[in-house]
Amino acid sequence: MGLGVVKPRRGVFALVADMTTATQIVKCAARLHAGVKNFDSAEKLVAKAVVERPFLIILDLEKLEAETFRVLNELHKSADLKSIPAVGFVTQAKGMVKPEAEKAGCSRVYMKTEFGRELPDLIARYAV
């Protein structure tokens, strides 16, 4: 009897430097039985996204701005990845990157405090 290939369940991919925020994402996703993979580079996230097709990508525009724009560029260029929603968060001090990120393909950019409040609903909305 041959064993079939078990496809991993789709989850959330994150490019987040702040460990408190990364932990918050994991806890919220776990409540919805969704896995989270956090990456430290755009290249690794995009390579894995091609294979696993996450239902949501969360981007840290506060601490990983350059990497975030690399991810958005790759998502935009790839027909396979274009449909994956990407949301970001930023602090008030770096708020000027919000319109640039949205123009580059970020579905929504939250202020960091708003992101923390909206995270459970955000993950639930895209998990369906």
C-alpha positions, 0 to 999 in steps of 0.5 A: 500500500503506497502512502499518498503525499500529504499536502501541508495546510495553508497558513500565514507567512510573516516577515516580522523582525519584532518577536513580540509581534511575531508571537502575537501572530502565532497565538492568533493563528493558532486559535484558528488552527492555522500555522505561521512561518516567520521568515528573515528574508524576502528571498526565503519567504517568496521561495516557500510561498511558491510551494506552500501558497499561504493564505496571507502574508504579513509584512513588517514595514517598520523594521524590514522595509527593504525586504518588504518591498522585495516581497511585494515586488515578487508577488506582483511579478508572479502570476502564481503569487499575485492572488495572495493578499499581503498586509503590513504594519508600520509605526506612526514614525514611519507612516510615510511608507504606508502609501508607497506600500499600498501602491506596491501591492500591499492590500492594507497597511495598518498602524502598529497599534491598530494591527495588534487590535485587528489581528484576530479578525484579520487572520480569520477574514483571510483564513476562510 
